[in-house]
């Protein structure tokens, strides 16, 4: 199985309702509020240390089955700048993708220094749904 390091589009940042423990690195987030600053269609987005996927991507992932991640609810809002820059933007519903797998073994994993690693079949699925702004490169285990 081939694996790829993916840097998803950073469509926003942690919102003020996020609850996290900053005493550890990466911080442990227990409640995620993602504030979108600009969204251009990617079904996978990020802000350190969290990843989100659209509800459509979640359903597609559940259909094919995968290892190394679970889903949780997230609060997703748009910033004032986003509302000014992209008036009328209709955000799809997003869910929190909590990655807990081993890079290069599971379909989703985290490699040092906090890089998301996904299997080829997950990459194929995400590309079919749309990740135009993600940066993808082969992962060789380092």
C-alpha positions as YAML, in Angstrom:
chain: A
units: angstrom
residues:
- id: 1
  name: UNK
  ca: [0.00, 0.00, 0.00]
- id: 2
  name: UNK
  ca: [1.27, 3.47, -0.90]
- id: 3
  name: UNK
  ca: [1.03, 6.37, 1.55]
- id: 4
  name: UNK
  ca: [1.02, 10.11, 1.07]
- id: 5
  name: UNK
  ca: [1.71, 13.11, 3.24]
- id: 6
  name: UNK
  ca: [-1.06, 15.64, 2.77]
- id: 7
  name: UNK
  ca: [-1.19, 19.26, 3.84]
- id: 8
  name: UNK
  ca: [-4.89, 20.13, 3.69]
- id: 9
  name: UNK
  ca: [-6.08, 23.63, 2.95]
- id: 10
  name: UNK
  ca: [-6.10, 25.89, 6.03]
- id: 11
  name: UNK
  ca: [-9.57, 27.36, 5.57]
- id: 12
  name: UNK
  ca: [-9.68, 28.97, 8.99]
- id: 13
  name: UNK
  ca: [-8.55, 28.72, 12.57]
- id: 14
  name: UNK
  ca: [-9.62, 27.73, 16.05]
- id: 15
  name: UNK
  ca: [-12.68, 29.70, 17.13]
- id: 16
  name: UNK
  ca: [-13.27, 31.18, 20.57]
- id: 17
  name: UNK
  ca: [-15.47, 28.26, 21.68]
- id: 18
  name: UNK
  ca: [-12.62, 25.75, 21.25]
- id: 19
  name: UNK
  ca: [-11.59, 24.01, 24.48]
- id: 20
  name: UNK
  ca: [-8.00, 22.77, 24.58]
- id: 21
  name: UNK
  ca: [-5.13, 21.83, 26.87]
- id: 22
  name: UNK
  ca: [-2.13, 23.95, 25.79]
- id: 23
  name: UNK
  ca: [0.23, 22.33, 28.33]
- id: 24
  name: UNK
  ca: [1.00, 19.49, 25.90]
- id: 25
  name: UNK
  ca: [2.23, 19.52, 22.30]
- id: 26
  name: UNK
  ca: [0.29, 19.16, 20.14]
- id: 27
  name: UNK
  ca: [-2.46, 20.64, 22.31]
- id: 28
  name: UNK
  ca: [-5.30, 18.28, 23.17]
- id: 29
  name: UNK
  ca: [-8.58, 19.66, 21.87]
- id: 30
  name: UNK
  ca: [-11.72, 18.48, 23.65]
- id: 31
  name: UNK
  ca: [-14.21, 20.80, 21.93]
- id: 32
  name: UNK
  ca: [-13.60, 22.08, 18.43]
- id: 33
  name: UNK
  ca: [-14.88, 25.38, 17.09]
- id: 34
  name: UNK
  ca: [-13.57, 26.00, 13.57]
- id: 35
  name: UNK
  ca: [-13.88, 29.54, 12.26]
- id: 36
  name: UNK
  ca: [-13.73, 29.57, 8.47]
- id: 37
  name: UNK
  ca: [-11.85, 32.53, 6.99]
- id: 38
  name: UNK
  ca: [-12.17, 31.42, 3.37]
- id: 39
  name: UNK
  ca: [-13.38, 28.17, 1.80]
- id: 40
  name: UNK
  ca: [-12.82, 27.20, -1.81]
- id: 41
  name: UNK
  ca: [-14.27, 23.72, -2.03]
- id: 42
  name: UNK
  ca: [-11.85, 21.36, -0.29]
- id: 43
  name: UNK
  ca: [-13.60, 18.44, 1.44]
- id: 44
  name: UNK
  ca: [-10.66, 18.17, 3.90]
- id: 45
  name: UNK
  ca: [-9.47, 21.26, 5.80]
- id: 46
  name: UNK
  ca: [-7.23, 21.87, 8.78]
- id: 47
  name: UNK
  ca: [-6.00, 24.18, 11.46]
- id: 48
  name: UNK
  ca: [-3.33, 22.95, 13.86]
- id: 49
  name: UNK
  ca: [-3.92, 20.48, 15.51]
- id: 50
  name: UNK
  ca: [-7.28, 19.50, 13.95]
- id: 51
  name: UNK
  ca: [-8.70, 18.20, 10.68]
- id: 52
  name: UNK
  ca: [-12.25, 18.44, 9.37]
- id: 53
  name: UNK
  ca: [-14.04, 16.75, 6.49]
- id: 54
  name: UNK
  ca: [-17.37, 17.50, 4.89]
- id: 55
  name: UNK
  ca: [-20.35, 15.37, 5.82]
- id: 56
  name: UNK
  ca: [-20.29, 14.06, 2.23]
- id: 57
  name: UNK
  ca: [-16.66, 12.92, 2.68]
- id: 58
  name: UNK
  ca: [-17.54, 11.30, 6.03]
- id: 59
  name: UNK
  ca: [-20.31, 9.26, 4.39]
- id: 60
  name: UNK
  ca: [-18.02, 8.23, 1.53]
- id: 61
  name: UNK
  ca: [-15.28, 7.19, 3.97]
- id: 62
  name: UNK
  ca: [-17.72, 5.17, 6.06]
- id: 63
  name: UNK
  ca: [-18.92, 3.43, 2.91]
- id: 64
  name: UNK
  ca: [-15.44, 2.20, 1.93]
- id: 65
  name: UNK
  ca: [-14.27, 1.59, 5.51]
- id: 66
  name: UNK
  ca: [-10.99, 2.94, 6.92]
- id: 67
  name: UNK
  ca: [-8.64, 2.74, 9.89]
- id: 68
  name: UNK
  ca: [-6.89, 5.31, 12.04]
- id: 69
  name: UNK
  ca: [-9.58, 7.95, 12.62]
- id: 70
  name: UNK
  ca: [-12.95, 8.63, 14.19]
- id: 71
  name: UNK
  ca: [-15.49, 11.41, 13.74]
- id: 72
  name: UNK
  ca: [-16.85, 13.94, 16.22]
- id: 73
  name: UNK
  ca: [-19.08, 16.98, 16.07]
- id: 74
  name: UNK
  ca: [-17.53, 20.39, 15.57]
- id: 75
  name: UNK
  ca: [-18.95, 23.88, 15.70]
- id: 76
  name: UNK
  ca: [-18.21, 25.59, 12.37]
- id: 77
  name: UNK
  ca: [-18.77, 29.30, 11.82]
- id: 78
  name: UNK
  ca: [-17.57, 31.89, 9.32]
- id: 79
  name: UNK
  ca: [-15.51, 34.95, 10.28]
- id: 80
  name: UNK
  ca: [-16.62, 38.48, 9.47]
- id: 81
  name: UNK
  ca: [-13.82, 38.69, 6.89]
- id: 82
  name: UNK
  ca: [-15.10, 35.54, 5.21]
- id: 83
  name: UNK
  ca: [-18.62, 36.95, 5.08]
- id: 84
  name: UNK
  ca: [-17.25, 40.12, 3.45]
- id: 85
  name: UNK
  ca: [-14.87, 38.32, 1.06]
- id: 86
  name: UNK
  ca: [-17.27, 35.53, 0.10]
- id: 87
  name: UNK
  ca: [-20.79, 36.91, 0.59]
- id: 88
  name: UNK
  ca: [-23.46, 34.26, 0.30]
- id: 89
  name: UNK
  ca: [-20.95, 31.42, 0.83]
- id: 90
  name: UNK
  ca: [-22.88, 28.22, 1.56]
- id: 91
  name: UNK
  ca: [-20.65, 26.05, 3.71]
- id: 92
  name: UNK
  ca: [-21.40, 22.33, 3.62]
- id: 93
  name: UNK
  ca: [-21.72, 20.62, 7.00]
- id: 94
  name: UNK
  ca: [-18.28, 19.67, 8.38]
- id: 95
  name: UNK
  ca: [-17.32, 17.06, 10.97]
- id: 96
  name: UNK
  ca: [-14.17, 16.72, 13.02]
- id: 97
  name: UNK
  ca: [-11.83, 14.01, 11.73]
- id: 98
  name: UNK
  ca: [-9.92, 12.79, 14.80]
- id: 99
  name: UNK
  ca: [-6.82, 11.02, 13.58]
- id: 100
  name: UNK
  ca: [-5.39, 8.40, 15.93]
- id: 101
  name: UNK
  ca: [-3.72, 5.94, 13.55]
- id: 102
  name: UNK
  ca: [-0.11, 5.10, 12.79]
- id: 103
  name: UNK
  ca: [1.43, 6.78, 9.73]
- id: 104
  name: UNK
  ca: [2.29, 4.29, 7.02]
- id: 105
  name: UNK
  ca: [0.15, 1.55, 8.57]
- id: 106
  name: UNK
  ca: [-3.39, 2.88, 8.98]
- id: 107
  name: UNK
  ca: [-5.46, 4.73, 6.38]
- id: 108
  name: UNK
  ca: [-5.03, 7.87, 8.51]
- id: 109
  name: UNK
  ca: [-1.99, 8.59, 10.66]
- id: 110
  name: UNK
  ca: [0.14, 11.39, 12.05]
- id: 111
  name: UNK
  ca: [3.87, 11.57, 11.29]
- id: 112
  name: UNK
  ca: [6.41, 13.76, 13.08]
- id: 113
  name: UNK
  ca: [6.27, 16.81, 13.09]
- id: 114
  name: UNK
  ca: [2.47, 16.60, 13.03]
- id: 115
  name: UNK
  ca: [1.89, 15.75, 9.37]
- id: 116
  name: UNK
  ca: [-1.22, 13.94, 8.17]
- id: 117
  name: UNK
  ca: [-0.42, 10.72, 6.29]
- id: 118
  name: UNK
  ca: [-3.11, 8.92, 4.29]
- id: 119
  name: UNK
  ca: [-3.26, 5.75, 2.24]
- id: 120
  name: UNK
  ca: [-3.56, 5.78, -1.55]
- id: 121
  name: UNK
  ca: [-7.20, 4.64, -1.45]
- id: 122
  name: UNK
  ca: [-8.12, 7.48, 0.92]
- id: 123
  name: UNK
  ca: [-6.24, 9.94, -1.31]
- id: 124
  name: UNK
  ca: [-8.12, 8.64, -4.37]
- id: 125
  name: UNK
  ca: [-11.45, 9.07, -2.56]
- id: 126
  name: UNK
  ca: [-10.66, 12.60, -1.34]
- id: 127
  name: UNK
  ca: [-9.39, 13.63, -4.78]
- id: 128
  name: UNK
  ca: [-12.61, 12.37, -6.35]
- id: 129
  name: UNK
  ca: [-14.60, 14.58, -3.93]
- id: 130
  name: UNK
  ca: [-12.30, 17.59, -4.31]
- id: 131
  name: UNK
  ca: [-9.15, 18.73, -2.50]
- id: 132
  name: UNK
  ca: [-7.89, 21.34, -4.99]
- id: 133
  name: UNK
  ca: [-5.82, 23.28, -2.47]
- id: 134
  name: UNK
  ca: [-4.21, 20.35, -0.63]
- id: 135
  name: UNK
  ca: [-0.48, 19.73, -1.06]
- id: 136
  name: UNK
  ca: [0.22, 16.01, -1.51]
- id: 137
  name: UNK
  ca: [3.60, 14.26, -1.63]
- id: 138
  name: UNK
  ca: [4.70, 10.63, -1.34]
- id: 139
  name: UNK
  ca: [5.39, 9.43, 2.21]
- id: 140
  name: UNK
  ca: [8.42, 7.21, 2.61]
- id: 141
  name: UNK
  ca: [8.12, 6.56, 6.32]
- id: 142
  name: UNK
  ca: [9.97, 9.66, 7.60]
...
